[in-house]
Amino acid sequence: MENASYHERKGRGSSGMSAGRGRRMSGAVGPREIAVVGVGQTNHRELFQEKGVQRDAHALGAEALRLALDDAGMAKEELDGLLVSRVGYNRMADVLGIHRPRFVQELEGSGRMSGVALQNAVALISSGAAEVVACVYGNNGRSAQMKYGGEGAGEGAGPTAGYDAMYGMTSPGAYVSMMYQRYRHLYGVPEDALAPLAINNRRNATRNPLAVFQEEITHDQYMGSRFIAEPMRLFDYCIINDGGVAFIVTTMERARTLAKPPVRVAATAGMAELTNFYTSADFFFDACRHVALQVHDQSGLRPEEMKALEVYDNFLPTILFTLEGFGHADRGTAWEWVRENSIGFDGDRPMNTSGGHTAESYMQGWALHVEAVKQVRGEAGERQVSGCDAVQYMCASPIVTSHVFTAA
């Protein structure tokens, strides 16, 4: 790895930044400017192709953090904050050899936590509780044969689980499918409305060597796929796969001394919409709208100024709900907006440029953060969006989160 810092290389004119990257964004988060300085993830495709191998989620997370440290040009001894998801913090810290962090936290293994992890890291650094925070995620869902549903109303289930199970509501997919059925009824949405999203994810994944699926699909293939929870089809569901993801967050002052161009967290916000079940009568619209107003105010950027979108897509209807809640499409029209090729590489706002959860991997939002950072740095290779100096991550779920990443 090149040892020269970003600051030194910038002085030599070798940073490779586009002309637009030099601009400063207003409304930096908190009293201190915060940046992502290192990202790492496992080779999801390689892991997926090796069948029958039992993997440890902690080892996968540790591999991702090693890659993130190498990316930043840092040593693990420089980390003083550790946030983990889907793995235990005691075991993870021991595997990493990080025994005395100033701050440690374990987040549940749900997709909404990827955004929460970054928000917590920003808050810790802004408050001075930590200086360099590692966010680490490990997932052995495929080798552990996770089903993400169908468990019924067993021990530990919520108070409404028994009633839900009677009607087949035993998975997040079933709930999202029910919401999507209502959405279709309200807005006159045709049967093939999600096809452009599935096709776009698969097309983008062909440019990503780490993506699980490397083959494009056609409209006919999409429509010919079986229903899982009608009206949602096979290609509307995320992958179940193994992998690890990590990113490192610190102050902008420190970031400028490190190996790669810092990526500013120009805005971050969240709002919960919590019940005993995974549905929202307005498709998380109000919560998304509140979060959108905050991130646009903090960053000084409007939806049309985002050069790329990374949208949490555990199931493809969630993308439609997200685009409308965050003001990228008018209410009830996102299914038409995505058909106009607004989301392709040649469109106004390329979306899920690495392939998303239905084609790259299901790292529960974490890998989408890595992709956002790579796009802003200009390191996305064949899938690089031209002049990409502002990327928005969005997650519509029981905890809605969003961040805007910009060039420093």
C-alpha positions in Angstrom: 0.0 0.0 0.0 1.2 3.5 -0.7 2.4 5.1 2.5 2.0 8.8 1.5 -0.9 10.4 3.2 -3.8 11.8 1.2 -2.7 15.3 2.1 0.8 14.8 0.7 -0.5 13.2 -2.5 -3.1 15.9 -3.0 -0.2 18.4 -2.9 1.5 16.5 -5.7 -1.7 16.6 -7.7 -2.2 12.8 -7.6 -5.4 12.4 -5.7 -7.5 11.8 -8.9 -10.3 13.9 -7.6 -12.8 15.4 -10.0 -13.1 19.2 -10.1 -16.4 19.1 -8.2 -14.9 17.4 -5.2 -13.1 20.4 -3.9 -16.3 22.2 -2.9 -17.2 22.3 0.8 -20.7 21.4 1.9 -22.6 23.4 4.5 -24.1 22.1 7.6 -21.4 19.6 8.7 -22.7 17.1 11.3 -22.1 18.2 14.9 -19.4 20.5 16.1 -16.7 18.4 14.4 -16.5 17.4 10.8 -16.5 13.6 10.5 -15.2 11.4 7.7 -15.1 7.7 6.7 -11.4 6.9 6.1 -11.4 3.1 5.5 -13.7 0.5 4.1 -13.5 -3.2 3.7 -15.6 -6.2 2.7 -15.2 -9.8 1.9 -15.4 -11.3 -1.6 -19.1 -12.2 -1.5 -19.1 -14.0 -4.8 -16.2 -16.3 -3.8 -17.8 -17.2 -0.5 -21.1 -17.9 -2.2 -19.5 -20.3 -4.7 -17.9 -22.4 -2.0 -20.8 -24.6 -0.9 -21.0 -26.6 2.3 -18.3 -24.6 4.1 -19.2 -23.6 7.7 -18.0 -20.1 8.4 -17.7 -18.0 11.6 -19.3 -14.5 11.5 -16.6 -13.1 13.8 -13.9 -14.3 11.4 -15.7 -12.7 8.5 -16.0 -9.4 10.4 -12.4 -9.5 11.3 -11.3 -10.0 7.7 -13.4 -7.0 6.7 -11.8 -4.8 9.4 -8.3 -5.9 8.3 -9.1 -4.7 4.8 -10.6 -1.5 6.2 -7.5 -0.8 8.2 -5.3 -1.5 5.2 -7.5 0.8 3.2 -7.0 3.7 5.7 -3.4 3.0 6.3 -4.0 2.6 10.0 -3.1 0.1 12.8 -5.7 -1.5 15.0 -4.0 0.2 18.0 -5.4 3.5 16.7 -9.0 2.4 17.2 -10.6 3.5 20.4 -14.2 2.8 19.6 -15.8 -0.5 18.5 -19.4 -0.9 17.2 -20.4 -4.4 16.1 -23.6 -5.9 14.6 -24.7 -9.5 14.2 -21.7 -10.6 16.3 -21.0 -10.5 20.0 -18.7 -7.6 21.2 -16.8 -9.8 23.7 -15.9 -12.4 21.1 -15.3 -9.8 18.3 -13.0 -7.8 20.5 -11.0 -10.9 21.4 -10.7 -12.0 17.8 -9.5 -8.5 16.8 -7.2 -8.2 19.7 -8.8 -4.9 20.8 -9.2 -5.4 24.5 -9.5 -1.9 25.9 -11.6 0.4 23.7 -12.9 3.6 25.2 -16.3 2.8 23.9 -17.9 -0.5 22.8 -21.5 -1.3 21.7 -23.2 -4.3 20.2 -26.1 -3.7 17.8 -28.7 -6.3 16.8 -28.4 -8.1 13.5 -31.1 -6.3 11.6 -30.6 -4.3 8.4 -31.7 -1.0 10.0 -28.6 -1.2 12.2 -26.1 -0.4 9.5 -27.3 3.2 9.4 -27.6 3.3 13.2 -24.0 2.2 13.5 -22.6 5.1 11.4 -24.9 7.6 13.3 -23.5 6.3 16.6 -20.0 6.6 15.4 -20.6 10.2 14.3 -22.1 11.0 17.7 -19.3 9.4 19.6 -16.6 11.3 17.7 -18.6 14.6 17.8 -19.0 14.3 21.6 -15.3 13.4 22.1 -16.2 10.0 23.6 -14.0 8.4 21.0 -11.6 9.5 18.2 -11.4 6.6 15.8 -14.4 4.2 15.6 -14.5 0.9 13.8 -17.9 -0.4 12.7 -17.8 -4.1 12.1 -20.4 -6.6 10.7 -20.2 -10.3 10.3 -22.8 -12.6 8.7 -22.7 -16.4 8.3 -26.4 -16.6 7.4 -25.9 -18.9 4.4 -23.6 -21.4 6.1 -25.8 -21.4 9.2 -28.8 -22.0 7.0 -30.8 -18.9 8.2 -34.3 -18.7 6.8 -35.3 -15.2 7.9 -38.9 -16.3 8.5 -41.2 -19.2 9.1 -40.2 -19.7 12.7 -43.8 -19.0 14.0 -44.6 -17.9 17.5 -41.9 -19.7 19.4 -40.0 -18.6 22.5 -38.9 -15.0 22.3 -41.5 -14.0 19.8 -43.4 -10.7 20.3 -46.9 -10.5 21.8 -48.6 -10.4 18.4 -46.7 -13.3 16.9 -49.4 -15.9 17.5 -52.0 -13.8 15.7 -49.5 -13.0 12.9 -48.6 -16.6 12.3 -52.3 -17.6 11.9 -52.3 -15.4 8.7 -48.9 -16.4 7.4 -47.1 -13.3 8.7 -44.0 -15.2 9.8 -41.3 -13.2 8.0 -40.4 -9.6 7.1 -41.1 -10.6 3.4 -44.7 -11.4 4.2 -45.2 -8.0 5.8 -43.6 -6.1 3.0 -45.6 -8.1 0.5 -48.8 -7.1 2.3 -47.7 -3.4 2.2 -46.9 -3.7 -1.5 -50.3 -5.2 -2.2 -51.9 -2.1 -0.6 -49.5 0.2 -2.4 -50.5 -1.4 -5.7 -54.2 -1.0 -4.9 -53.8 2.7 -3.9 -51.8 3.8 -6.9 -52.9 1.5 -9.7 -49.5 -0.2 -10.0 -49.1 -2.9 -12.6 -47.9 -6.4 -12.0 -44.4 -5.8 -13.5 -43.7 -2.6 -11.6 -40.7 -4.1 -9.7 -39.1 -5.6 -12.8 -36.9 -2.5 -13.6 -35.5 -2.6 -10.1 -34.5 -6.3 -10.3 -33.1 -5.8 -13.7 -31.1 -2.7 -12.7 -29.6 -4.5 -9.7 -28.5 -7.5 -11.7 -27.1 -5.3 -14.5 -25.1 -3.2 -12.0 -23.7 -6.4 -10.4 -22.1 -7.5 -13.6 -19.7 -4.6 -13.2 -18.8 -5.7 -9.6 -16.4 -8.6 -9.3 -17.4 -9.1 -5.6 -21.1 -9.5 -6.4 -22.7 -12.9 -5.9 -24.7 -12.8 -9.2 -22.9 -11.8 -12.4 -25.7 -12.5 -14.9 -28.3 -10.0 -16.1 -31.9 -11.0 -16.2 -34.6 -10.0 -18.7 -38.2 -8.8 -18.1 -39.5 -12.2 -19.2 -37.2 -13.9 -16.7 -38.5 -11.7 -14.0 -42.1 -12.2 -14.8 -41.6 -16.0 -15.1 -40.1 -16.3 -11.7 -42.2 -17.9 -8.9 -44.0 -16.0 -6.2 -42.6 -16.2 -2.7 -45.3 -14.1 -1.0 -47.6 -12.8 -3.7 -47.3 -10.3 -5.2 -43.5 -10.5 -4.5 -41.5 -12.8 -6.7 -38.2 -14.6 -6.3 -36.2 -11.7 -7.8 -37.8 -9.3 -5.3 -36.0 -10.9 -2.4 -32.6 -10.3 -1.0 -29.9 -13.0 -1.1 -28.9 -15.1 1.9 -25.1 -15.2 1.9 -22.0 -15.1 4.1 -19.7 -12.1 4.4 -18.2 -9.3 6.5 -18.1 -5.5 6.1 -16.3 -2.8 8.1 -15.8 0.9 7.9 -13.7 3.3 10.0 -14.8 6.7 11.1 -12.8 9.6 12.5 -12.4 13.4 12.5 -11.7 15.3 9.3 -8.5 16.6 10.9 -7.2 13.1 11.4 -8.6 11.9 8.1 -6.5 14.3 6.1 -3.3 12.6 7.4 -4.3 9.1 6.2 -3.9 7.1 3.1 -7.1 7.7 1.1 -9.2 10.8 0.3 -11.5 11.4 3.2 -15.2 11.0 2.5 -17.2 13.5 4.6 -20.4 12.5 6.4 -22.1 15.7 5.3 -25.4 14.7 6.9 -27.0 12.0 9.0 -30.4 11.6 10.5 -32.9 9.0 11.7 -36.4 8.5 13.0 -38.1 5.4 14.3 -41.6 4.1 13.5 -42.0 1.2 15.9 -44.8 -1.4 16.4 -44.9 -5.1 17.2 -44.9 -5.9 13.5 -43.1 -5.0 10.3 -45.7 -2.8 8.6 -46.4 0.9 8.2 -49.7 2.2 7.1 -48.0 5.0 5.1 -45.1 2.9 3.9 -42.8 4.7 6.4 -43.5 7.9 4.4 -43.8 10.4 7.3 -40.7 9.1 9.1 -38.7 9.2 5.8 -39.9 12.7 5.1 -38.7 14.0 8.5 -35.3 12.4 8.0 -35.1 13.7 4.4 -35.7 17.3 5.6 -32.9 16.9 8.2 -30.3 15.5 5.8 -31.0 18.0 3.1 -30.8 20.9 5.6 -27.5 19.6 7.1 -25.9 18.9 3.7 -27.3 21.9 1.8 -28.1 19.4 -1.0 -31.5 18.6 -2.6 -32.5 15.2 -3.9 -31.8 16.2 -7.5 -28.2 17.1 -6.5 -27.3 13.5 -5.5 -25.1 11.9 -8.0 -25.9 8.3 -6.9 -28.3 6.6 -4.5 -27.7 3.6 -2.3 -31.1 2.3 -1.1 -31.6 -0.4 1.4 -33.5 -3.1 -0.5 -34.2 -6.1 1.6 -37.2 -6.4 -0.6 -37.7 -4.4 -3.8 -41.0 -2.7 -2.9 -38.9 -1.0 -0.1 -37.1 1.0 -2.9 -40.4 2.5 -4.1 -41.4 3.5 -0.5 -37.9 5.0 0.0 -37.8 7.1 -3.2 -41.1 8.6 -2.4 -40.5 9.3 1.3 -37.2 10.9 0.5 -38.5 13.2 -2.2 -36.9 11.6 -5.2 -40.3 10.7 -6.7 -43.8 12.0 -6.0 -46.0 10.0 -3.8 -47.5 7.0 -5.6 -45.2 7.5 -8.7 -41.9 5.9 -7.9 -42.8 2.8 -9.9 -43.1 5.1 -13.0 -40.0 7.1 -12.1 -37.8 4.0 -12.1 -39.1 3.0 -15.5 -37.8 6.2 -17.0 -34.2 4.9 -16.6 -33.6 7.5 -13.9 -31.8 4.8 -11.9 -29.4 3.4 -14.5 -25.8 4.5 -15.0 -26.9 6.8 -17.7 -29.8 8.2 -15.7 -30.2 11.1 -13.4 -29.6 9.2 -10.2 -27.8 5.9 -10.6 -29.0 3.5 -7.9 -27.5 0.6 -6.0 -24.5 0.8 -8.2 -22.9 -2.4 -6.8 -25.9 -4.5 -7.3 -27.8 -4.0 -4.1 -29.1 -6.8 -1.8 -30.7 -8.8 -4.6 -27.5 -9.1 -6.7 -24.3 -8.0 -4.9 -25.0 -9.5 -1.4 -27.3 -9.2 1.6 -25.0 -7.5 4.1 -28.0 -5.7 5.7 -27.1 -2.3 4.4 -23.4 -2.4 5.4 -22.0 -3.0 1.9 -24.1 -0.2 0.5 -22.1 2.2 2.8 -18.9 0.8 1.4 -20.2 1.4 -2.1 -21.1 5.0 -1.3 -17.6 5.7 -0.1 -16.0 4.1 -3.1 -18.2 6.1 -5.5 -17.3 9.4 -3.8 -13.6 8.5 -3.9 -13.8 7.5 -7.6 -12.7 3.9 -6.8 -15.7 2.0 -8.2 -14.0 0.8 -11.3 -16.3 -0.2 -14.2 -19.3 0.9 -12.2 -18.0 4.4 -11.3 -20.5 7.2 -11.7 -19.0 10.2 -13.5 -18.4 13.2 -11.2 -19.8 11.4 -8.2 -19.2 13.9 -5.4 -22.4 13.4 -3.4 -24.1 10.0 -2.6 -27.1 9.4 -0.4 -27.8 6.3 1.6 -31.4 5.7 2.6 -33.1 3.0 4.6 -36.9 2.8 5.0 -37.6 0.5 7.9 -38.8 0.6 11.5 -35.7 2.7 12.1 -35.4 5.1 9.1 -31.9 6.4 8.5 -30.1 8.4 5.9 -26.7 9.9 5.3 -25.2 12.1 2.6 -21.5 11.3 1.8 -19.5 14.0 0.0 -16.0 14.7 -1.1 -13.8 16.7 1.3 
